[in-house]
Amino acid sequence: MPHLLHIDSSINGDRSVSRALSARAAAAWRAAHPGGTVTYRDLGASPVPHFDAASGLARVVPAEQRTPEQNESWKLTEELVGEVREASTVLLGLPLYNYGAPSVVKAWVDHLIAPGLAFDPATGTGLLDGREFLVLASRGGGYGEGNPRFGWDHAESWLPHGLAMTGIEPRFISAELTLADTNPAMADLRDLAAESLAAAEREIDELWTPVNA
């Protein structure tokens, strides 16, 4: 049975463009998979813990030597990897914060890099390949080629590398200039922002064919 893992990470609630895009994609997926099931995780509202000195070594310490804190961290890692493993499609809403991914997304990825669960430590082979991974990204400014901040979007360049050991290969659908409607200094970019958002929405709408289409 098809299964969707839908993840959001924005802290902006109903104002979030990445949440709106991921919700649109989730609705399109459900229309194309009426018998499918969905797991939803909101990293913005309920972030997974970042690694610290007490828990972070759980992935490199033998199970019998783990502390209670390390055992708890490993248990969460098993849960997060399990959610990805059970999914045929993963949707990730990804805003750009200070030119990078939200720290909660970095923490989520850190948990996924788990030997024996997400990759084979003996061969380095990823164990989570074979599933669709779509990233619905939003950027407040313009980062395309020819813009003054071209190359400053470190989230899109980092995520494929961060997930590489797992075998997951993300595909990005992005909307730019999302601050144009609220930042007076960007008022002359509102038409371009609307075009970028509309293009992202069209790309989402073409991802899957609804069953009754």
mmCIF file of the C-alpha atoms, coordinates in Angstrom:
data_MODEL
# 
_entry.id   MODEL 
# 
loop_
_atom_site.group_PDB 
_atom_site.id 
_atom_site.type_symbol 
_atom_site.label_atom_id 
_atom_site.label_alt_id 
_atom_site.label_comp_id 
_atom_site.label_asym_id 
_atom_site.label_entity_id 
_atom_site.label_seq_id 
_atom_site.pdbx_PDB_ins_code 
_atom_site.Cartn_x 
_atom_site.Cartn_y 
_atom_site.Cartn_z 
_atom_site.occupancy 
_atom_site.B_iso_or_equiv 
_atom_site.pdbx_formal_charge 
_atom_site.auth_seq_id 
_atom_site.auth_comp_id 
_atom_site.auth_asym_id 
_atom_site.auth_atom_id 
_atom_site.pdbx_PDB_model_num 
ATOM 1   C CA . MET A 1 1   ? 0.000   0.000  0.000   1.00 0.00 ? 1   MET A CA 1 
ATOM 2   C CA . PRO A 1 2   ? 1.422   3.445  -0.869  1.00 0.00 ? 2   PRO A CA 1 
ATOM 3   C CA . HIS A 1 3   ? 2.449   5.447  2.168   1.00 0.00 ? 3   HIS A CA 1 
ATOM 4   C CA . LEU A 1 4   ? 3.323   9.134  2.428   1.00 0.00 ? 4   LEU A CA 1 
ATOM 5   C CA . LEU A 1 5   ? 5.632   10.695 5.010   1.00 0.00 ? 5   LEU A CA 1 
ATOM 6   C CA . HIS A 1 6   ? 4.794   14.416 5.130   1.00 0.00 ? 6   HIS A CA 1 
ATOM 7   C CA . ILE A 1 7   ? 7.239   16.627 7.056   1.00 0.00 ? 7   ILE A CA 1 
ATOM 8   C CA . ASP A 1 8   ? 7.091   20.366 7.724   1.00 0.00 ? 8   ASP A CA 1 
ATOM 9   C CA . SER A 1 9   ? 9.830   22.427 9.342   1.00 0.00 ? 9   SER A CA 1 
ATOM 10  C CA . SER A 1 10  ? 8.777   26.079 9.131   1.00 0.00 ? 10  SER A CA 1 
ATOM 11  C CA . ILE A 1 11  ? 8.155   28.077 12.324  1.00 0.00 ? 11  ILE A CA 1 
ATOM 12  C CA . ASN A 1 12  ? 5.838   30.506 10.496  1.00 0.00 ? 12  ASN A CA 1 
ATOM 13  C CA . GLY A 1 13  ? 2.573   28.615 10.803  1.00 0.00 ? 13  GLY A CA 1 
ATOM 14  C CA . ASP A 1 14  ? -0.169  29.676 8.396   1.00 0.00 ? 14  ASP A CA 1 
ATOM 15  C CA . ARG A 1 15  ? 2.127   32.340 6.882   1.00 0.00 ? 15  ARG A CA 1 
ATOM 16  C CA . SER A 1 16  ? 4.596   29.710 5.698   1.00 0.00 ? 16  SER A CA 1 
ATOM 17  C CA . VAL A 1 17  ? 4.997   29.244 1.948   1.00 0.00 ? 17  VAL A CA 1 
ATOM 18  C CA . SER A 1 18  ? 6.830   25.934 2.362   1.00 0.00 ? 18  SER A CA 1 
ATOM 19  C CA . ARG A 1 19  ? 3.920   24.617 4.468   1.00 0.00 ? 19  ARG A CA 1 
ATOM 20  C CA . ALA A 1 20  ? 1.435   25.714 1.810   1.00 0.00 ? 20  ALA A CA 1 
ATOM 21  C CA . LEU A 1 21  ? 3.472   23.995 -0.901  1.00 0.00 ? 21  LEU A CA 1 
ATOM 22  C CA . SER A 1 22  ? 3.891   20.772 1.066   1.00 0.00 ? 22  SER A CA 1 
ATOM 23  C CA . ALA A 1 23  ? 0.157   20.747 1.890   1.00 0.00 ? 23  ALA A CA 1 
ATOM 24  C CA . ARG A 1 24  ? -0.647  21.163 -1.815  1.00 0.00 ? 24  ARG A CA 1 
ATOM 25  C CA . ALA A 1 25  ? 1.699   18.283 -2.666  1.00 0.00 ? 25  ALA A CA 1 
ATOM 26  C CA . ALA A 1 26  ? 0.204   16.083 0.059   1.00 0.00 ? 26  ALA A CA 1 
ATOM 27  C CA . ALA A 1 27  ? -3.310  16.775 -1.259  1.00 0.00 ? 27  ALA A CA 1 
ATOM 28  C CA . ALA A 1 28  ? -2.195  15.899 -4.795  1.00 0.00 ? 28  ALA A CA 1 
ATOM 29  C CA . TRP A 1 29  ? -0.584  12.692 -3.545  1.00 0.00 ? 29  TRP A CA 1 
ATOM 30  C CA . ARG A 1 30  ? -3.751  11.666 -1.682  1.00 0.00 ? 30  ARG A CA 1 
ATOM 31  C CA . ALA A 1 31  ? -5.865  12.340 -4.795  1.00 0.00 ? 31  ALA A CA 1 
ATOM 32  C CA . ALA A 1 32  ? -3.597  10.030 -6.791  1.00 0.00 ? 32  ALA A CA 1 
ATOM 33  C CA . HIS A 1 33  ? -3.403  7.375  -4.040  1.00 0.00 ? 33  HIS A CA 1 
ATOM 34  C CA . PRO A 1 34  ? -6.901  7.173  -2.499  1.00 0.00 ? 34  PRO A CA 1 
ATOM 35  C CA . GLY A 1 35  ? -6.019  3.969  -0.656  1.00 0.00 ? 35  GLY A CA 1 
ATOM 36  C CA . GLY A 1 36  ? -2.720  5.323  0.631   1.00 0.00 ? 36  GLY A CA 1 
ATOM 37  C CA . THR A 1 37  ? -1.825  6.190  4.213   1.00 0.00 ? 37  THR A CA 1 
ATOM 38  C CA . VAL A 1 38  ? -0.057  9.245  5.608   1.00 0.00 ? 38  VAL A CA 1 
ATOM 39  C CA . THR A 1 39  ? 2.310   9.943  8.504   1.00 0.00 ? 39  THR A CA 1 
ATOM 40  C CA . TYR A 1 40  ? 2.773   13.611 9.398   1.00 0.00 ? 40  TYR A CA 1 
ATOM 41  C CA . ARG A 1 41  ? 5.669   15.063 11.383  1.00 0.00 ? 41  ARG A CA 1 
ATOM 42  C CA . ASP A 1 42  ? 5.978   18.770 12.232  1.00 0.00 ? 42  ASP A CA 1 
ATOM 43  C CA . LEU A 1 43  ? 9.600   19.564 13.023  1.00 0.00 ? 43  LEU A CA 1 
ATOM 44  C CA . GLY A 1 44  ? 8.767   23.248 13.421  1.00 0.00 ? 44  GLY A CA 1 
ATOM 45  C CA . ALA A 1 45  ? 6.233   22.625 16.195  1.00 0.00 ? 45  ALA A CA 1 
ATOM 46  C CA . SER A 1 46  ? 7.837   19.506 17.700  1.00 0.00 ? 46  SER A CA 1 
ATOM 47  C CA . PRO A 1 47  ? 11.558  19.488 16.864  1.00 0.00 ? 47  PRO A CA 1 
ATOM 48  C CA . VAL A 1 48  ? 13.623  16.360 17.325  1.00 0.00 ? 48  VAL A CA 1 
ATOM 49  C CA . PRO A 1 49  ? 16.514  16.838 19.786  1.00 0.00 ? 49  PRO A CA 1 
ATOM 50  C CA . HIS A 1 50  ? 19.861  17.955 18.475  1.00 0.00 ? 50  HIS A CA 1 
ATOM 51  C CA . PHE A 1 51  ? 22.799  15.731 19.317  1.00 0.00 ? 51  PHE A CA 1 
ATOM 52  C CA . ASP A 1 52  ? 24.612  16.684 22.500  1.00 0.00 ? 52  ASP A CA 1 
ATOM 53  C CA . ALA A 1 53  ? 27.434  15.296 24.641  1.00 0.00 ? 53  ALA A CA 1 
ATOM 54  C CA . ALA A 1 54  ? 25.041  13.077 26.584  1.00 0.00 ? 54  ALA A CA 1 
ATOM 55  C CA . SER A 1 55  ? 23.220  11.452 23.666  1.00 0.00 ? 55  SER A CA 1 
ATOM 56  C CA . GLY A 1 56  ? 25.034  12.092 20.410  1.00 0.00 ? 56  GLY A CA 1 
ATOM 57  C CA . LEU A 1 57  ? 27.447  9.161  20.511  1.00 0.00 ? 57  LEU A CA 1 
ATOM 58  C CA . ALA A 1 58  ? 24.633  6.589  20.503  1.00 0.00 ? 58  ALA A CA 1 
ATOM 59  C CA . ARG A 1 59  ? 25.339  5.781  16.860  1.00 0.00 ? 59  ARG A CA 1 
ATOM 60  C CA . VAL A 1 60  ? 28.987  4.856  17.465  1.00 0.00 ? 60  VAL A CA 1 
ATOM 61  C CA . VAL A 1 61  ? 28.727  3.107  20.846  1.00 0.00 ? 61  VAL A CA 1 
ATOM 62  C CA . PRO A 1 62  ? 27.900  -0.629 21.032  1.00 0.00 ? 62  PRO A CA 1 
ATOM 63  C CA . ALA A 1 63  ? 24.335  -1.197 22.231  1.00 0.00 ? 63  ALA A CA 1 
ATOM 64  C CA . GLU A 1 64  ? 25.433  -2.872 25.461  1.00 0.00 ? 64  GLU A CA 1 
ATOM 65  C CA . GLN A 1 65  ? 27.601  0.129  26.370  1.00 0.00 ? 65  GLN A CA 1 
ATOM 66  C CA . ARG A 1 66  ? 25.041  2.879  25.774  1.00 0.00 ? 66  ARG A CA 1 
ATOM 67  C CA . THR A 1 67  ? 23.988  5.147  28.589  1.00 0.00 ? 67  THR A CA 1 
ATOM 68  C CA . PRO A 1 68  ? 20.266  5.724  29.269  1.00 0.00 ? 68  PRO A CA 1 
ATOM 69  C CA . GLU A 1 69  ? 20.496  9.019  27.346  1.00 0.00 ? 69  GLU A CA 1 
ATOM 70  C CA . GLN A 1 70  ? 22.134  7.271  24.402  1.00 0.00 ? 70  GLN A CA 1 
ATOM 71  C CA . ASN A 1 71  ? 19.510  4.533  24.440  1.00 0.00 ? 71  ASN A CA 1 
ATOM 72  C CA . GLU A 1 72  ? 16.766  7.156  24.298  1.00 0.00 ? 72  GLU A CA 1 
ATOM 73  C CA . SER A 1 73  ? 18.469  8.922  21.400  1.00 0.00 ? 73  SER A CA 1 
ATOM 74  C CA . TRP A 1 74  ? 18.915  5.655  19.495  1.00 0.00 ? 74  TRP A CA 1 
ATOM 75  C CA . LYS A 1 75  ? 15.253  4.787  20.058  1.00 0.00 ? 75  LYS A CA 1 
ATOM 76  C CA . LEU A 1 76  ? 14.262  8.061  18.401  1.00 0.00 ? 76  LEU A CA 1 
ATOM 77  C CA . THR A 1 77  ? 16.670  7.386  15.537  1.00 0.00 ? 77  THR A CA 1 
ATOM 78  C CA . GLU A 1 78  ? 15.000  4.005  14.968  1.00 0.00 ? 78  GLU A CA 1 
ATOM 79  C CA . GLU A 1 79  ? 11.608  5.727  14.903  1.00 0.00 ? 79  GLU A CA 1 
ATOM 80  C CA . LEU A 1 80  ? 12.681  8.403  12.423  1.00 0.00 ? 80  LEU A CA 1 
ATOM 81  C CA . VAL A 1 81  ? 14.459  5.984  10.094  1.00 0.00 ? 81  VAL A CA 1 
ATOM 82  C CA . GLY A 1 82  ? 11.453  3.668  10.327  1.00 0.00 ? 82  GLY A CA 1 
ATOM 83  C CA . GLU A 1 83  ? 9.141   6.450  9.174   1.00 0.00 ? 83  GLU A CA 1 
ATOM 84  C CA . VAL A 1 84  ? 11.267  6.956  6.065   1.00 0.00 ? 84  VAL A CA 1 
ATOM 85  C CA . ARG A 1 85  ? 11.603  3.227  5.412   1.00 0.00 ? 85  ARG A CA 1 
ATOM 86  C CA . GLU A 1 86  ? 7.825   2.737  5.522   1.00 0.00 ? 86  GLU A CA 1 
ATOM 87  C CA . ALA A 1 87  ? 7.192   5.576  3.038   1.00 0.00 ? 87  ALA A CA 1 
ATOM 88  C CA . SER A 1 88  ? 6.944   5.222  -0.703  1.00 0.00 ? 88  SER A CA 1 
ATOM 89  C CA . THR A 1 89  ? 6.996   9.038  -0.943  1.00 0.00 ? 89  THR A CA 1 
ATOM 90  C CA . VAL A 1 90  ? 8.530   11.591 1.424   1.00 0.00 ? 90  VAL A CA 1 
ATOM 91  C CA . LEU A 1 91  ? 7.562   15.276 1.287   1.00 0.00 ? 91  LEU A CA 1 
ATOM 92  C CA . LEU A 1 92  ? 9.705   17.817 3.124   1.00 0.00 ? 92  LEU A CA 1 
ATOM 93  C CA . GLY A 1 93  ? 8.678   21.464 3.467   1.00 0.00 ? 93  GLY A CA 1 
ATOM 94  C CA . LEU A 1 94  ? 11.983  23.357 3.618   1.00 0.00 ? 94  LEU A CA 1 
ATOM 95  C CA . PRO A 1 95  ? 12.239  27.123 4.215   1.00 0.00 ? 95  PRO A CA 1 
ATOM 96  C CA . LEU A 1 96  ? 15.572  28.895 3.889   1.00 0.00 ? 96  LEU A CA 1 
ATOM 97  C CA . TYR A 1 97  ? 16.735  30.407 7.187   1.00 0.00 ? 97  TYR A CA 1 
ATOM 98  C CA . ASN A 1 98  ? 19.850  32.588 7.181   1.00 0.00 ? 98  ASN A CA 1 
ATOM 99  C CA . TYR A 1 99  ? 20.955  30.991 3.901   1.00 0.00 ? 99  TYR A CA 1 
ATOM 100 C CA . GLY A 1 100 ? 20.688  27.444 5.235   1.00 0.00 ? 100 GLY A CA 1 
ATOM 101 C CA . ALA A 1 101 ? 18.281  24.736 6.316   1.00 0.00 ? 101 ALA A CA 1 
ATOM 102 C CA . PRO A 1 102 ? 16.462  25.133 9.638   1.00 0.00 ? 102 PRO A CA 1 
ATOM 103 C CA . SER A 1 103 ? 18.470  23.524 12.430  1.00 0.00 ? 103 SER A CA 1 
ATOM 104 C CA . VAL A 1 104 ? 15.586  21.127 13.089  1.00 0.00 ? 104 VAL A CA 1 
ATOM 105 C CA . VAL A 1 105 ? 16.062  19.679 9.590   1.00 0.00 ? 105 VAL A CA 1 
ATOM 106 C CA . LYS A 1 106 ? 19.790  19.247 10.268  1.00 0.00 ? 106 LYS A CA 1 
ATOM 107 C CA . ALA A 1 107 ? 18.902  17.399 13.499  1.00 0.00 ? 107 ALA A CA 1 
ATOM 108 C CA . TRP A 1 108 ? 16.454  15.173 11.592  1.00 0.00 ? 108 TRP A CA 1 
ATOM 109 C CA . VAL A 1 109 ? 19.110  14.340 8.988   1.00 0.00 ? 109 VAL A CA 1 
ATOM 110 C CA . ASP A 1 110 ? 21.667  13.649 11.724  1.00 0.00 ? 110 ASP A CA 1 
ATOM 111 C CA . HIS A 1 111 ? 19.316  11.033 13.192  1.00 0.00 ? 111 HIS A CA 1 
ATOM 112 C CA . LEU A 1 112 ? 18.911  9.413  9.769   1.00 0.00 ? 112 LEU A CA 1 
ATOM 113 C CA . ILE A 1 113 ? 22.644  8.792  9.392   1.00 0.00 ? 113 ILE A CA 1 
ATOM 114 C CA . ALA A 1 114 ? 22.421  5.574  11.388  1.00 0.00 ? 114 ALA A CA 1 
ATOM 115 C CA . PRO A 1 115 ? 24.701  2.591  10.704  1.00 0.00 ? 115 PRO A CA 1 
ATOM 116 C CA . GLY A 1 116 ? 22.780  -0.625 10.212  1.00 0.00 ? 116 GLY A CA 1 
ATOM 117 C CA . LEU A 1 117 ? 19.496  1.236  9.782   1.00 0.00 ? 117 LEU A CA 1 
ATOM 118 C CA . ALA A 1 118 ? 20.051  3.734  6.968   1.00 0.00 ? 118 ALA A CA 1 
ATOM 119 C CA . PHE A 1 119 ? 23.338  2.482  5.547   1.00 0.00 ? 119 PHE A CA 1 
ATOM 120 C CA . ASP A 1 120 ? 25.481  -0.635 5.684   1.00 0.00 ? 120 ASP A CA 1 
ATOM 121 C CA . PRO A 1 121 ? 28.601  0.264  7.684   1.00 0.00 ? 121 PRO A CA 1 
ATOM 122 C CA . ALA A 1 122 ? 30.606  -2.518 6.041   1.00 0.00 ? 122 ALA A CA 1 
ATOM 123 C CA . THR A 1 123 ? 29.965  -1.477 2.454   1.00 0.00 ? 123 THR A CA 1 
ATOM 124 C CA . GLY A 1 124 ? 28.691  2.104  2.783   1.00 0.00 ? 124 GLY A CA 1 
ATOM 125 C CA . THR A 1 125 ? 25.605  1.134  0.777   1.00 0.00 ? 125 THR A CA 1 
ATOM 126 C CA . GLY A 1 126 ? 22.540  3.261  1.435   1.00 0.00 ? 126 GLY A CA 1 
ATOM 127 C CA . LEU A 1 127 ? 19.525  1.324  2.692   1.00 0.00 ? 127 LEU A CA 1 
ATOM 128 C CA . LEU A 1 128 ? 16.803  3.937  2.101   1.00 0.00 ? 128 LEU A CA 1 
ATOM 129 C CA . ASP A 1 129 ? 16.950  4.279  -1.677  1.00 0.00 ? 129 ASP A CA 1 
ATOM 130 C CA . GLY A 1 130 ? 14.030  3.404  -3.934  1.00 0.00 ? 130 GLY A CA 1 
ATOM 131 C CA . ARG A 1 131 ? 11.574  5.959  -2.582  1.00 0.00 ? 131 ARG A CA 1 
ATOM 132 C CA . GLU A 1 132 ? 10.428  9.302  -3.936  1.00 0.00 ? 132 GLU A CA 1 
ATOM 133 C CA . PHE A 1 133 ? 11.778  12.243 -1.930  1.00 0.00 ? 133 PHE A CA 1 
ATOM 134 C CA . LEU A 1 134 ? 10.365  15.670 -2.783  1.00 0.00 ? 134 LEU A CA 1 
ATOM 135 C CA . VAL A 1 135 ? 11.514  18.895 -1.156  1.00 0.00 ? 135 VAL A CA 1 
ATOM 136 C CA . LEU A 1 136 ? 9.081   21.832 -1.266  1.00 0.00 ? 136 LEU A CA 1 
ATOM 137 C CA . ALA A 1 137 ? 11.406  24.763 -0.721  1.00 0.00 ? 137 ALA A CA 1 
ATOM 138 C CA . SER A 1 138 ? 10.789  28.458 -0.135  1.00 0.00 ? 138 SER A CA 1 
ATOM 139 C CA . ARG A 1 139 ? 13.300  31.307 -0.288  1.00 0.00 ? 139 ARG A CA 1 
ATOM 140 C CA . GLY A 1 140 ? 12.565  34.822 0.841   1.00 0.00 ? 140 GLY A CA 1 
ATOM 141 C CA . GLY A 1 141 ? 14.901  36.350 -1.726  1.00 0.00 ? 141 GLY A CA 1 
ATOM 142 C CA . GLY A 1 142 ? 16.266  35.511 -5.157  1.00 0.00 ? 142 GLY A CA 1 
ATOM 143 C CA . TYR A 1 143 ? 19.148  33.064 -5.380  1.00 0.00 ? 143 TYR A CA 1 
ATOM 144 C CA . GLY A 1 144 ? 19.142  32.036 -9.036  1.00 0.00 ? 144 GLY A CA 1 
ATOM 145 C CA . GLU A 1 145 ? 22.001  32.508 -11.454 1.00 0.00 ? 145 GLU A CA 1 
ATOM 146 C CA . GLY A 1 146 ? 22.589  36.179 -12.186 1.00 0.00 ? 146 GLY A CA 1 
ATOM 147 C CA . ASN A 1 147 ? 21.316  37.382 -8.799  1.00 0.00 ? 147 ASN A CA 1 
ATOM 148 C CA . PRO A 1 148 ? 23.689  39.091 -6.335  1.00 0.00 ? 148 PRO A CA 1 
ATOM 149 C CA . ARG A 1 149 ? 23.169  36.213 -3.867  1.00 0.00 ? 149 ARG A CA 1 
ATOM 150 C CA . PHE A 1 150 ? 23.493  33.404 -6.357  1.00 0.00 ? 150 PHE A CA 1 
ATOM 151 C CA . GLY A 1 151 ? 25.036  30.453 -4.512  1.00 0.00 ? 151 GLY A CA 1 
ATOM 152 C CA . TRP A 1 152 ? 23.946  31.680 -1.082  1.00 0.00 ? 152 TRP A CA 1 
ATOM 153 C CA . ASP A 1 153 ? 21.217  29.034 -0.776  1.00 0.00 ? 153 ASP A CA 1 
ATOM 154 C CA . HIS A 1 154 ? 23.198  26.451 1.169   1.00 0.00 ? 154 HIS A CA 1 
ATOM 155 C CA . ALA A 1 155 ? 20.131  24.343 2.032   1.00 0.00 ? 155 ALA A CA 1 
ATOM 156 C CA . GLU A 1 156 ? 19.598  23.003 -1.487  1.00 0.00 ? 156 GLU A CA 1 
ATOM 157 C CA . SER A 1 157 ? 23.286  22.273 -1.994  1.00 0.00 ? 157 SER A CA 1 
ATOM 158 C CA . TRP A 1 158 ? 23.685  20.644 1.436   1.00 0.00 ? 158 TRP A CA 1 
ATOM 159 C CA . LEU A 1 159 ? 20.667  18.336 1.680   1.00 0.00 ? 159 LEU A CA 1 
ATOM 160 C CA . PRO A 1 160 ? 21.631  15.870 -1.114  1.00 0.00 ? 160 PRO A CA 1 
ATOM 161 C CA . HIS A 1 161 ? 25.081  15.561 0.460   1.00 0.00 ? 161 HIS A CA 1 
ATOM 162 C CA . GLY A 1 162 ? 23.663  15.247 3.976   1.00 0.00 ? 162 GLY A CA 1 
ATOM 163 C CA . LEU A 1 163 ? 21.442  12.354 2.881   1.00 0.00 ? 163 LEU A CA 1 
ATOM 164 C CA . ALA A 1 164 ? 23.905  10.739 0.467   1.00 0.00 ? 164 ALA A CA 1 
ATOM 165 C CA . MET A 1 165 ? 24.892  7.879  2.800   1.00 0.00 ? 165 MET A CA 1 
ATOM 166 C CA . THR A 1 166 ? 21.251  6.767  3.026   1.00 0.00 ? 166 THR A CA 1 
ATOM 167 C CA . GLY A 1 167 ? 20.753  6.421  -0.724  1.00 0.00 ? 167 GLY A CA 1 
ATOM 168 C CA . ILE A 1 168 ? 17.980  9.051  -0.740  1.00 0.00 ? 168 ILE A CA 1 
ATOM 169 C CA . GLU A 1 169 ? 18.072  11.489 -3.676  1.00 0.00 ? 169 GLU A CA 1 
ATOM 170 C CA . PRO A 1 170 ? 15.913  14.584 -3.143  1.00 0.00 ? 170 PRO A CA 1 
ATOM 171 C CA . ARG A 1 171 ? 14.129  16.472 -5.898  1.00 0.00 ? 171 ARG A CA 1 
ATOM 172 C CA . PHE A 1 172 ? 13.515  20.180 -5.248  1.00 0.00 ? 172 PHE A CA 1 
ATOM 173 C CA . ILE A 1 173 ? 10.496  22.289 -6.159  1.00 0.00 ? 173 ILE A CA 1 
ATOM 174 C CA . SER A 1 174 ? 11.160  25.869 -5.080  1.00 0.00 ? 174 SER A CA 1 
ATOM 175 C CA . ALA A 1 175 ? 9.401   29.222 -4.805  1.00 0.00 ? 175 ALA A CA 1 
ATOM 176 C CA . GLU A 1 176 ? 11.566  32.353 -4.561  1.00 0.00 ? 176 GLU A CA 1 
ATOM 177 C CA . LEU A 1 177 ? 11.087  35.959 -3.464  1.00 0.00 ? 177 LEU A CA 1 
ATOM 178 C CA . THR A 1 178 ? 8.467   34.913 -0.911  1.00 0.00 ? 178 THR A CA 1 
ATOM 179 C CA . LEU A 1 179 ? 9.110   38.033 1.199   1.00 0.00 ? 179 LEU A CA 1 
ATOM 180 C CA . ALA A 1 180 ? 8.104   40.383 -1.624  1.00 0.00 ? 180 ALA A CA 1 
ATOM 181 C CA . ASP A 1 181 ? 4.541   40.781 -0.334  1.00 0.00 ? 181 ASP A CA 1 
ATOM 182 C CA . THR A 1 182 ? 5.663   41.810 3.156   1.00 0.00 ? 182 THR A CA 1 
ATOM 183 C CA . ASN A 1 183 ? 8.961   43.620 2.579   1.00 0.00 ? 183 ASN A CA 1 
ATOM 184 C CA . PRO A 1 184 ? 8.442   47.128 1.138   1.00 0.00 ? 184 PRO A CA 1 
ATOM 185 C CA . ALA A 1 185 ? 11.972  47.105 -0.252  1.00 0.00 ? 185 ALA A CA 1 
ATOM 186 C CA . MET A 1 186 ? 10.970  44.172 -2.468  1.00 0.00 ? 186 MET A CA 1 
ATOM 187 C CA . ALA A 1 187 ? 7.692   45.634 -3.722  1.00 0.00 ? 187 ALA A CA 1 
ATOM 188 C CA . ASP A 1 188 ? 8.904   45.814 -7.317  1.00 0.00 ? 188 ASP A CA 1 
ATOM 189 C CA . LEU A 1 189 ? 9.566   42.061 -7.239  1.00 0.00 ? 189 LEU A CA 1 
ATOM 190 C CA . ARG A 1 190 ? 6.005   41.024 -6.415  1.00 0.00 ? 190 ARG A CA 1 
ATOM 191 C CA . ASP A 1 191 ? 5.156   39.999 -9.969  1.00 0.00 ? 191 ASP A CA 1 
ATOM 192 C CA . LEU A 1 192 ? 8.271   37.827 -10.159 1.00 0.00 ? 192 LEU A CA 1 
ATOM 193 C CA . ALA A 1 193 ? 7.394   36.311 -6.772  1.00 0.00 ? 193 ALA A CA 1 
ATOM 194 C CA . ALA A 1 194 ? 3.894   35.467 -7.994  1.00 0.00 ? 194 ALA A CA 1 
ATOM 195 C CA . GLU A 1 195 ? 5.348   33.866 -11.138 1.00 0.00 ? 195 GLU A CA 1 
ATOM 196 C CA . SER A 1 196 ? 7.776   31.782 -9.090  1.00 0.00 ? 196 SER A CA 1 
ATOM 197 C CA . LEU A 1 197 ? 5.035   30.576 -6.752  1.00 0.00 ? 197 LEU A CA 1 
ATOM 198 C CA . ALA A 1 198 ? 2.704   29.761 -9.654  1.00 0.00 ? 198 ALA A CA 1 
ATOM 199 C CA . ALA A 1 199 ? 5.456   27.780 -11.385 1.00 0.00 ? 199 ALA A CA 1 
ATOM 200 C CA . ALA A 1 200 ? 6.086   25.756 -8.213  1.00 0.00 ? 200 ALA A CA 1 
ATOM 201 C CA . GLU A 1 201 ? 2.372   25.081 -7.836  1.00 0.00 ? 201 GLU A CA 1 
ATOM 202 C CA . ARG A 1 202 ? 2.111   23.916 -11.460 1.00 0.00 ? 202 ARG A CA 1 
ATOM 203 C CA . GLU A 1 203 ? 5.046   21.574 -10.987 1.00 0.00 ? 203 GLU A CA 1 
ATOM 204 C CA . ILE A 1 204 ? 3.394   20.113 -7.882  1.00 0.00 ? 204 ILE A CA 1 
ATOM 205 C CA . ASP A 1 205 ? 0.083   19.667 -9.691  1.00 0.00 ? 205 ASP A CA 1 
ATOM 206 C CA . GLU A 1 206 ? 1.834   17.645 -12.403 1.00 0.00 ? 206 GLU A CA 1 
ATOM 207 C CA . LEU A 1 207 ? 3.569   15.228 -10.030 1.00 0.00 ? 207 LEU A CA 1 
ATOM 208 C CA . TRP A 1 208 ? 0.857   12.570 -9.921  1.00 0.00 ? 208 TRP A CA 1 
ATOM 209 C CA . THR A 1 209 ? -2.269  11.830 -11.939 1.00 0.00 ? 209 THR A CA 1 
ATOM 210 C CA . PRO A 1 210 ? -5.468  11.877 -9.854  1.00 0.00 ? 210 PRO A CA 1 
ATOM 211 C CA . VAL A 1 211 ? -7.306  8.562  -9.926  1.00 0.00 ? 211 VAL A CA 1 
ATOM 212 C CA . ASN A 1 212 ? -10.494 10.129 -11.342 1.00 0.00 ? 212 ASN A CA 1 
ATOM 213 C CA . ALA A 1 213 ? -8.722  12.299 -13.910 1.00 0.00 ? 213 ALA A CA 1 
# 
